[in-house]
């Protein structure tokens, strides 16, 4: 056997990458393999509690220190039973499991050595009044907890439950909170007499708050004011001065103003938001080498030339720049702009900055620039006045005639030259079929296309075929029929596809093509999302509902093919697996915080 020929050190690295079921199988093949497995058993990942997985937990549960149950759809009783077999757990991930948050309190009471916990406090029923976990009276403190990573709905009870949990973890060192869902909290009356984070202020060295809202409306600053008991700026400034990490995102905006003291280590804050020329120079003196900058639209819109003259060249540490609300002013030369972004890894721009001239000399120069580029995440946004789509800014900054024009093959740069690209979002743009091929990329893994009805996507098959490593794909096109044959044939070319997200403008009357082609790609998928306009449209459609139910039973439960996590036919705010694919259209930023 090839495994038996490996030295123990390499064999341990191989076995660590296996899931519980594979480990149980391999361990039974040879006494040596069993001994090596027992020797390093500290962690495991379980997505489906199959019979071999149960055997693994029964045999080795007392040795397991880290357990990852992400996306495990076993019943709550089965998950609880599995946890009972692992009394020495130090790290536990319950993200997107069937175990709702109230049960987490019981888990914390039982796992006395637990140091790191990741879980979800999301209302899967859509009922914001559901009991999502206010701690029971008399629960003890959890002194062993050092790290909390939580997904939470923007509703009152989950947030208050989370803050109560934070209060009961006196030794907490790292807090990561991702708020997911629709904006339903403006009337939140929750208030605390004291700062909920006051008890952990001395031990807490990292706080990350991200907002992944299903719409693009800026979340109210009052949210953080209430979480921090009106001490947002004071708390942030204190953490920064003490050289602690403080990353607070809101769709690419910093929540609250940067501290006024120019001597503080502001580079610890991930985003800056500048709205006009007047505060540009004064703010830049206090930047102290930030990692990310966002420039926003205001009454006196920033001139695009300032990006070259005063910002990017003066900030060599920059790795992320968000310019989505800044448009071509007629003075900025696009090639000079891209040349100044050689060190940028995450870039968000308006569509007008992506247009290039037609000369051969400029094309050759752009090719050299792109080949040297380090861009890994690129977001391009066009005219937001596409029916049914909203941008993050409520201002009329989308009235750009250049952004409204269609991308043609001759005026769009060749993104195939970006050799480091991993994530591409083309949002609210018009594109010709011939231009789609040039917008593809062989290294990209995540692609979001949000196209207007004026777009021609007959080139979609070639686009997907050129994206050789495509794993996550989201398609939003106003007029495309889910029953369109060419859409499904195009999707069939994505051999590595794991997550597929389709946004429907309307439900088709016939599903013959979908029913014919969907079975070909289902065995490769981990998650399929189908979003529709109203929450109930897809659910009550008998054809779609029956077919998804049939595939759910046949794929998820079927023998020999237990890789399908979920098939969803619900409204977007109820979709939890694959949340990053659905919710991060407007999130530029650095690579997502650890664990998200």
C-alpha positions as MATLAB code, in Angstrom:
seq = 'XXXXXXXXXXXXXXXXXXXXXXXXXXXXXXXXXXXXXXXXXXXXXXXXXXXXXXXXXXXXXXXXXXXXXXXXXXXXXXXXXXXXXXXXXXXXXXXXXXXXXXXXXXXXXXXXXXXXXXXXXXXXXXXXXXXXXXXXXXXXXXXXXXXXXXXXXXXXXXXXXXXXXXXXXXXXXXXXXXXXXXXXXXXXXXXXXXXXXXXXXXXXXXXXXXXXXXXXXXXXXXXXXXXXXXXXXXXXXXXXXXXXXXXXXXXXXXXXXXXXXXXXXXXXXXXXXXXXXXXXXXXXXXXXXXXXXXXXXXXXXXXXXXXXXXXXXXXXXXXXXXXXXXXXXXXXXXXXXXXXXXXXXXXXXXXXXXXXXXXXXXXXXXXXXXXXXXXXXXXXXXXXXXXXXXXXXXXXXXXXXXXXXXXXXXXXXXXXXXXXXXXXXXXXXXXXXXXXXXXXXXXXXXXXXXXXXXXXXXXXXXXXXXXXXXXXXXXXXXXXXXXXXXXXXXXXXXXXXXXXXXXXXXXXXXXXXXXXXXXXXXXXXXXXXXXXXXXXXXXXXXXXXXXXXXXXXXXXXXXXXXXXXXXXXXXXXXXXXXXXXXXXXXXXXXXXXXXX';
ca = [
       0.000    0.000    0.000;
       1.254    3.513   -0.806;
       0.250    4.904    2.603;
       2.269    2.268    4.443;
       5.390    3.251    2.525;
       5.293    6.781    3.942;
       7.316    7.758    7.028;
       5.233    8.539   10.100;
       5.827   12.295    9.925;
       4.390   12.555    6.397;
       1.693   10.008    7.156;
       0.414   12.172   10.013;
       0.097   15.154    7.655;
      -1.901   13.034    5.213;
      -4.232   11.653    7.869;
      -4.860   15.107    9.345;
      -6.526   16.134    6.087;
      -9.034   13.285    6.197;
     -12.555   13.538    7.522;
     -13.880   11.287   10.272;
     -15.316    8.654    7.933;
     -12.088    8.316    5.944;
     -10.017    8.086    9.129;
     -12.203    5.351   10.513;
     -11.813    3.402    7.273;
      -8.042    3.888    6.956;
      -7.400    3.080   10.614;
      -8.965   -0.336   10.161;
      -6.665   -1.242    7.254;
      -3.471   -1.802    9.212;
      -2.233   -1.847   12.833;
       0.426    0.737   11.918;
      -2.128    3.111   10.413;
      -4.318    2.664   13.482;
      -1.382    3.454   15.779;
      -0.417    6.588   13.845;
      -4.020    7.784   13.804;
      -4.358    7.294   17.558;
      -1.032    9.049   18.104;
      -2.078   12.363   16.553;
      -5.815   12.343   17.192;
      -6.612   15.856   18.287;
      -9.179   17.101   15.788;
     -11.681   15.991   13.194;
     -14.278   17.370   10.810;
     -17.692   15.748   10.529;
     -20.309   16.909    8.044;
     -22.587   13.874    8.001;
     -22.900   11.538   10.970;
     -22.712    8.289    9.034;
     -22.132    4.931   10.694;
     -18.315    5.082   10.252;
     -18.316    8.588   11.700;
     -20.229    7.360   14.737;
     -17.693    4.568   15.196;
     -14.886    7.092   15.000;
     -16.428    9.268   17.716;
     -17.213    6.275   19.906;
     -13.644    4.939   19.644;
     -11.635    8.163   19.713;
     -13.985   10.794   21.160;
     -12.126   10.978   24.460;
      -8.973   11.992   22.541;
     -10.583   14.616   20.321;
      -9.697   18.181   21.249;
     -11.072   20.031   18.194;
     -14.363   19.151   16.493;
     -15.690   20.852   13.356;
     -19.383   20.168   12.681;
     -19.815   22.919   10.071;
     -22.832   22.177    7.833;
     -23.598   18.972    9.728;
     -27.303   18.377    9.200;
     -27.734   15.572   11.700;
     -30.553   16.029   14.188;
     -29.916   18.095   17.337;
     -30.165   14.941   19.437;
     -27.494   13.209   17.348;
     -25.174   16.198   17.561;
     -25.631   16.392   21.326;
     -24.879   12.685   21.628;
     -21.716   13.092   19.551;
     -20.572   15.992   21.746;
     -21.152   13.928   24.868;
     -18.601   11.453   23.516;
     -15.961   14.213   23.306;
     -15.729   15.571   26.877;
     -12.227   17.016   26.405;
     -13.073   19.355   23.540;
     -11.107   22.594   23.444;
     -12.352   23.891   20.071;
     -15.870   23.421   18.653;
     -17.469   24.684   15.431;
     -21.275   24.457   15.270;
     -21.680   26.873   12.362;
     -24.747   26.152   10.225;
     -25.826   23.048   12.110;
     -29.291   22.016   13.206;
     -28.319   22.725   16.811;
     -30.009   26.051   17.582;
     -28.445   28.551   19.916;
     -30.463   27.839   23.084;
     -28.864   24.389   23.127;
     -25.414   25.987   23.042;
     -25.866   27.042   26.662;
     -26.195   23.387   27.643;
     -23.112   22.522   25.595;
     -21.102   25.192   27.408;
     -22.241   23.836   30.753;
     -20.992   20.350   29.821;
     -17.701   21.120   28.012;
     -15.600   22.495   30.847;
     -12.336   22.676   28.843;
     -13.753   24.472   25.784;
     -11.578   27.431   24.714;
     -12.854   28.295   21.208;
     -16.473   28.230   20.020;
     -17.962   29.055   16.620;
     -21.737   28.935   16.138;
     -24.719   30.579   14.434;
     -27.515   32.600   16.005;
     -29.673   32.842   12.900;
     -33.451   32.777   12.724;
     -34.099   30.133   10.066;
     -37.863   30.503   10.297;
     -37.909   34.200    9.518;
     -39.730   34.797   12.812;
     -37.787   37.506   14.575;
     -39.626   36.786   17.812;
     -38.301   33.233   17.989;
     -36.359   32.280   21.107;
     -32.784   32.425   19.903;
     -30.939   32.209   23.120;
     -31.243   34.586   26.031;
     -29.260   32.625   28.619;
     -31.269   30.812   31.269;
     -31.290   32.182   34.779;
     -28.497   30.929   36.949;
     -26.068   29.935   34.199;
     -22.481   30.091   35.345;
     -19.606   31.993   33.788;
     -17.448   30.239   31.214;
     -13.917   30.992   32.304;
     -12.315   28.598   29.808;
     -13.643   30.417   26.706;
     -10.920   32.435   24.935;
     -12.345   32.819   21.405;
     -15.910   33.393   20.203;
     -16.867   33.447   16.548;
     -20.572   34.063   15.967;
     -22.992   34.606   13.109;
     -26.021   36.529   14.302;
     -29.281   37.860   12.891;
     -29.865   41.643   13.101;
     -32.753   41.158   15.490;
     -33.071   41.995   19.138;
     -32.973   38.643   20.938;
     -29.956   37.137   19.134;
     -27.877   40.260   19.710;
     -28.830   40.519   23.356;
     -28.152   36.806   23.778;
     -24.721   37.267   22.241;
     -23.860   40.176   24.517;
     -24.987   38.222   27.564;
     -22.717   35.386   26.466;
     -19.801   37.813   26.122;
     -20.449   39.034   29.659;
     -20.228   35.458   30.915;
     -16.786   34.869   29.338;
     -14.473   36.869   31.636;
     -11.284   35.643   29.933;
     -12.361   36.283   26.341;
      -9.450   37.257   24.076;
     -10.945   37.294   20.570;
     -14.484   38.176   19.463;
     -15.602   37.803   15.827;
     -19.187   38.733   14.982;
     -20.745   38.526   11.518;
     -24.231   40.048   11.319;
     -26.265   38.387    8.554;
     -29.757   39.094    7.292;
     -32.058   41.890    6.277;
     -31.958   45.232    8.027;
     -34.708   44.911   10.603;
     -33.130   46.505   13.661;
     -33.623   50.304   13.487;
     -36.187   50.150   16.291;
     -34.089   47.933   18.542;
     -34.760   49.096   22.053;
     -32.038   47.016   23.643;
     -29.901   49.084   25.960;
     -27.316   48.308   28.576;
     -26.572   50.447   31.602;
     -22.910   49.517   31.327;
     -20.693   48.651   28.406;
     -21.286   44.939   27.621;
     -17.606   44.626   26.736;
     -16.359   46.318   29.894;
     -15.812   43.053   31.745;
     -13.576   41.669   28.996;
     -11.836   44.923   28.037;
      -8.605   43.890   29.743;
      -8.364   40.428   28.186;
      -9.872   41.126   24.748;
      -7.128   41.804   22.185;
      -9.019   41.290   18.900;
     -12.499   42.327   17.859;
     -13.905   41.857   14.357;
     -17.414   42.963   13.448;
     -18.623   42.442    9.891;
     -22.043   43.117    8.427;
     -23.331   40.939    5.583;
     -26.716   42.415    4.832;
     -28.902   41.024    2.093;
     -29.625   44.509    0.807;
     -27.142   47.292    0.211;
     -28.474   49.819    2.706;
     -25.904   51.036    5.202;
     -26.552   49.612    8.630;
     -27.369   52.161   11.312;
     -24.554   53.479   13.410;
     -26.894   53.089   16.369;
     -26.233   49.356   16.230;
     -22.674   49.787   17.418;
     -23.648   52.599   19.743;
     -25.955   50.191   21.515;
     -23.491   47.324   21.507;
     -20.825   49.591   22.999;
     -23.280   51.473   25.204;
     -22.552   54.735   23.353;
     -18.810   54.293   23.799;
     -17.899   53.405   20.224;
     -15.125   55.915   19.617;
     -13.765   55.803   23.160;
     -13.520   52.021   23.189;
     -11.978   51.840   19.723;
      -9.424   54.521   20.503;
      -8.440   52.802   23.738;
      -7.940   49.459   21.991;
      -5.885   51.044   19.227;
      -3.658   52.911   21.682;
      -3.051   49.632   23.484;
      -1.965   48.072   20.173;
      -4.935   45.733   19.977;
      -6.535   44.639   16.741;
      -9.835   46.290   15.898;
     -11.473   45.513   12.559;
     -15.015   46.816   12.306;
     -16.529   46.567    8.841;
     -19.787   47.826    7.417;
     -19.935   47.085    3.718;
     -16.447   48.465    3.401;
     -17.042   51.411    5.727;
     -15.482   52.057    9.068;
     -18.203   52.203   11.693;
     -17.610   55.500   13.389;
     -14.947   58.108   12.692;
     -11.272   57.367   13.019;
      -9.803   58.668   16.289;
      -8.761   62.302   16.042;
      -5.441   61.765   17.782;
      -2.859   61.515   14.963;
      -0.379   59.733   17.217;
      -2.545   56.641   17.625;
      -1.747   53.506   15.646;
      -4.526   53.942   13.130;
      -3.178   51.279   10.785;
      -4.912   48.758   13.029;
      -8.259   49.946   11.668;
      -8.954   48.371    8.333;
     -10.989   51.037    6.543;
     -11.057   54.777    6.114;
     -13.885   56.629    4.456;
     -13.188   60.000    2.858;
     -16.052   61.961    1.383;
     -14.551   65.173    0.000;
     -11.359   66.931   -0.968;
     -11.361   69.288    1.999;
     -10.616   66.604    4.575;
      -8.274   64.620    2.357;
      -5.015   66.316    3.292;
      -5.842   66.719    6.987;
      -6.904   63.095    7.290;
      -3.867   61.736    5.461;
      -1.517   63.082    8.148;
      -3.056   60.679   10.647;
      -3.210   57.641    8.396;
       0.078   56.104    9.501;
       0.227   53.472    6.752;
      -3.270   51.970    6.657;
      -3.940   48.713    4.839;
      -7.208   49.761    3.225;
      -8.818   52.971    2.023;
     -12.274   53.648    0.719;
     -13.191   56.843   -1.118;
     -16.864   57.690   -1.161;
     -19.199   59.973   -3.058;
     -20.269   63.279   -1.563;
     -21.739   66.595   -2.631;
     -18.354   67.714   -3.952;
     -17.286   64.482   -5.563;
     -13.631   63.581   -5.357;
     -11.674   64.076   -8.537;
     -10.352   60.758   -9.744;
      -6.941   62.310  -10.409;
      -6.446   62.633   -6.646;
      -6.166   58.860   -6.469;
      -2.895   59.093   -8.342;
      -1.579   62.382   -6.993;
      -2.266   62.212   -3.263;
      -3.427   58.820   -2.104;
      -2.079   55.611   -3.607;
       1.554   56.774   -4.132;
       1.775   58.044   -0.546;
       0.504   54.835    1.026;
       2.898   52.003    0.157;
       1.292   49.670    2.676;
      -2.065   49.660    0.884;
      -3.351   46.281   -0.214;
      -7.040   47.180   -0.657;
      -8.668   50.181   -2.322;
     -12.407   50.750   -2.734;
     -13.246   53.353   -5.381;
     -16.657   52.123   -6.462;
     -18.308   55.502   -5.927;
     -15.575   57.467   -7.708;
     -16.019   57.974  -11.444;
     -13.879   58.941  -14.420;
     -13.367   62.718  -14.432;
     -11.909   62.961  -17.922;
      -8.441   63.697  -16.527;
      -7.509   60.272  -15.246;
      -5.641   57.988  -17.612;
      -6.818   54.417  -16.857;
      -3.457   52.828  -17.662;
      -1.661   55.128  -15.217;
      -4.244   54.229  -12.622;
      -3.727   50.469  -13.017;
       0.036   50.973  -13.033;
      -0.242   52.630   -9.607;
      -2.118   49.601   -8.245;
       0.644   47.018   -8.683;
       0.737   46.144   -4.985;
      -3.049   46.207   -4.492;
      -4.646   42.823   -3.749;
      -8.288   43.907   -3.433;
      -9.673   46.535   -5.793;
     -13.181   47.913   -6.191;
     -13.801   50.309   -9.074;
     -16.619   51.785  -11.096;
     -17.106   50.383  -14.591;
     -15.926   53.593  -16.245;
     -12.397   53.086  -14.867;
     -12.204   49.703  -16.568;
     -12.639   51.100  -20.066;
      -9.478   51.427  -22.141;
      -8.564   53.022  -25.457;
      -8.206   50.941  -28.580;
      -4.592   51.578  -29.676;
      -2.173   48.658  -29.906;
       0.425   50.510  -27.840;
      -1.970   50.950  -24.932;
      -3.059   47.320  -25.154;
       0.548   46.146  -24.936;
       1.216   48.374  -21.942;
      -1.910   47.175  -20.159;
      -0.884   43.574  -20.791;
       2.447   44.206  -19.050;
       0.694   45.932  -16.140;
      -1.816   43.126  -15.661;
       0.837   40.405  -15.797;
       2.658   42.126  -12.926;
      -0.518   42.771  -10.943;
      -1.177   41.166   -7.553;
      -4.945   41.720   -7.664;
      -6.722   38.749   -6.080;
     -10.164   40.314   -5.601;
     -11.720   42.594   -8.216;
     -15.147   44.219   -7.965;
     -16.489   46.254  -10.894;
     -19.790   48.087  -10.535;
     -21.696   49.758  -13.335;
     -24.794   51.919  -13.423;
     -26.989   51.077  -10.443;
     -30.175   52.138  -12.178;
     -30.819   48.609  -13.338;
     -34.339   47.523  -12.473;
     -34.543   45.627   -9.209;
     -30.935   46.250   -8.155;
     -29.661   48.658   -5.519;
     -26.209   49.952   -4.775;
     -24.867   50.661   -1.334;
     -24.990   54.430   -1.696;
     -28.321   56.215   -1.586;
     -26.852   59.237   -3.347;
     -27.204   59.797   -7.070;
     -23.600   58.805   -7.670;
     -24.616   56.212  -10.241;
     -25.503   58.798  -12.919;
     -22.337   58.115  -14.882;
     -22.812   57.891  -18.632;
     -19.631   55.837  -19.043;
     -20.751   53.267  -16.471;
     -24.046   52.891  -18.311;
     -22.369   51.924  -21.584;
     -22.099   48.324  -22.705;
     -18.799   46.475  -22.406;
     -17.598   45.530  -25.886;
     -14.677   43.300  -26.793;
     -12.608   46.226  -28.070;
     -12.989   48.456  -24.982;
     -12.636   45.984  -22.122;
      -9.251   44.860  -20.738;
      -8.313   41.205  -20.852;
      -8.816   39.922  -17.295;
      -7.312   36.606  -18.358;
      -3.920   38.265  -17.777;
      -4.523   38.664  -14.020;
      -2.631   35.599  -12.837;
      -3.410   36.060   -9.127;
      -7.153   36.679   -9.429;
      -9.274   34.531   -7.094;
     -12.551   36.466   -6.755;
     -14.364   38.465   -9.441;
     -17.598   40.438   -9.086;
     -19.112   42.194  -12.105;
     -22.166   43.982  -10.814;
     -24.868   46.003  -12.552;
     -23.108   46.108  -15.903;
     -24.105   45.674  -19.531;
     -21.938   43.275  -21.480;
     -21.791   42.009  -25.058;
     -21.353   38.293  -25.717;
     -17.929   38.841  -27.294;
     -16.687   40.703  -24.199;
     -17.569   37.938  -21.750;
     -14.644   35.805  -22.877;
     -12.136   38.576  -22.094;
     -13.692   38.984  -18.638;
     -13.028   35.337  -17.755;
      -9.991   34.103  -15.840;
      -8.450   30.661  -15.412;
      -7.341   31.177  -11.778;
     -10.555   32.707  -10.413;
     -12.514   30.580   -7.933;
     -15.466   32.805   -7.058;
     -17.463   34.706   -9.685;
     -20.553   36.885   -9.247;
     -22.295   38.185  -12.368;
     -25.104   40.683  -11.895;
     -26.056   41.767  -15.408;
     -28.716   44.022  -16.859;
     -31.353   42.956  -19.342;
     -29.360   44.726  -22.071;
     -26.583   42.162  -21.687;
     -26.014   39.336  -24.146;
     -24.978   36.218  -22.258;
     -24.883   33.806  -25.167;
     -21.138   33.758  -24.485;
     -21.695   32.401  -20.970;
     -20.644   28.877  -21.968;
     -17.242   30.058  -23.157;
     -16.874   32.337  -20.121;
     -17.450   29.477  -17.675;
     -15.303   27.137  -19.734;
     -12.383   29.554  -19.465;
     -12.765   29.774  -15.675;
     -11.054   26.424  -15.162;
     -10.963   26.627  -11.360;
     -14.446   28.055  -10.791;
     -15.877   26.730   -7.508;
     -18.506   29.303   -6.492;
     -20.752   30.986   -9.047;
     -23.571   33.479   -8.625;
     -25.653   34.601  -11.613;
     -28.207   37.395  -11.545;
     -29.684   38.352  -14.910;
     -33.048   40.072  -15.148;
     -34.446   38.304  -18.160;
     -32.821   34.851  -18.069;
     -35.242   31.965  -17.793;
     -34.272   29.256  -15.319;
     -35.517   26.820  -17.935;
     -33.097   28.150  -20.563;
     -31.103   25.318  -22.122;
     -27.947   27.337  -22.792;
     -27.670   28.402  -19.135;
     -27.615   24.813  -17.910;
     -25.270   23.689  -20.679;
     -22.933   26.504  -19.740;
     -23.040   25.517  -16.066;
     -22.216   21.960  -17.074;
     -18.764   23.168  -18.158;
     -17.822   24.133  -14.588;
     -16.187   20.866  -13.594;
     -15.071   22.080  -10.144;
     -18.285   23.905   -9.225;
     -19.212   23.548   -5.540;
     -21.718   26.341   -4.946;
     -24.272   27.657   -7.413;
     -26.468   30.673   -6.731;
     -29.202   31.705   -9.200;
     -31.341   34.809   -8.745;
     -34.629   34.599  -10.630;
     -36.592   37.580  -11.838;
     -39.636   35.338  -12.206;
     -40.468   31.658  -11.893;
     -40.718   29.866  -15.259;
     -43.901   28.071  -16.187;
     -41.936   25.074  -17.450;
     -38.897   23.388  -15.917;
     -38.156   20.760  -18.545;
     -34.599   21.966  -19.315;
     -33.739   22.407  -15.647;
     -35.039   18.944  -14.849;
     -33.055   17.538  -17.768;
     -29.727   19.232  -17.007;
     -29.672   19.733  -13.238;
     -28.917   16.062  -12.416;
     -25.647   16.331  -14.344;
     -24.201   18.998  -12.054;
     -25.853   18.034   -8.753;
     -23.292   15.346   -7.830;
     -20.548   18.006   -7.950;
     -22.395   20.626   -5.905;
     -22.251   21.189   -2.190;
     -24.880   23.918   -2.144;
     -27.516   25.097   -4.606;
     -29.266   28.412   -3.971;
     -32.292   29.563   -5.902;
     -33.460   33.045   -4.973;
     -36.683   34.610   -6.137;
     -38.400   37.975   -5.785;
     -40.971   37.358   -2.983;
     -40.184   34.855   -0.289;
     -43.134   32.613   -1.112;
     -43.081   32.553   -4.905;
     -40.704   29.655   -5.287;
     -41.930   27.709   -2.318;
     -45.506   27.481   -3.529;
     -44.603   26.819   -7.160;
     -45.513   23.116   -7.391;
     -43.165   22.222  -10.254;
     -40.063   23.714   -8.677;
     -40.954   22.629   -5.169;
     -41.590   19.032   -6.231;
     -38.386   18.807   -8.220;
     -36.166   20.247   -5.499;
     -37.758   17.970   -2.945;
     -37.096   15.019   -5.215;
     -33.450   15.965   -5.729;
     -32.978   16.699   -2.043;
     -34.118   13.194   -1.149;
     -32.218   11.539   -3.977;
     -28.905   13.311   -3.558;
     -28.502   14.232    0.080;
     -29.953   10.992    1.409;
     -28.951    8.758   -1.494;
     -26.323    6.034   -0.926;
     -22.919    6.682   -2.421;
     -23.487   10.408   -2.906;
     -23.622   12.046    0.540;
     -22.051   15.346   -0.499;
     -25.077   17.577   -0.948;
     -25.442   19.900    2.022;
     -28.605   21.726    1.047;
     -30.919   22.655   -1.747;
     -32.724   25.862   -0.935;
     -35.710   27.454   -2.618;
     -36.233   30.237   -0.126;
     -35.735   33.971    0.017;
     -32.171   35.218    0.304;
     -32.157   36.190    3.976;
     -33.021   32.595    4.862;
     -30.069   31.111    2.983;
     -27.244   30.191    5.316;
     -24.870   27.741    3.621;
     -22.751   29.626    1.127;
     -23.513   32.918    2.840;
     -20.288   34.508    1.622;
     -21.264   33.910   -1.976;
     -24.642   35.581   -1.504;
     -23.824   38.467    0.784;
     -20.407   39.838   -0.110;
     -21.183   41.683   -3.357;
     -20.282   45.038   -1.831;
     -17.561   43.893    0.531;
     -14.186   44.863   -0.890;
     -11.730   44.775    1.963;
      -8.868   42.461    2.687;
      -9.289   38.748    2.697;
     -12.251   37.982    4.904;
     -11.427   37.806    8.610;
     -10.268   34.420    9.776;
     -13.055   31.872    9.789;
     -15.540   33.719    7.587;
];
